[in-house]
């Protein structure tokens, strides 16, 4: 399995906490996620460029690792 890395090149693991590095619009919804939003207990996916996390506004959210940094 490929190593999953955040925007700064730090390795990410199951259960890590990450923070958004830029504002993102969530496709298919009217939700905007603001820079600095924290996501706890992330899950890794089969794709090394994506992580799955949960938000109060959006369940089952998949984010590109280029938009997050490890906290």
ABEGO torsion letter per residue (X at the ends): XBBBBBAAGBBBBBGBBBBBABBBBBBGBABBBBBGBBBBGBBBBABAABBBBBBAABBGBBBBAAABBBX
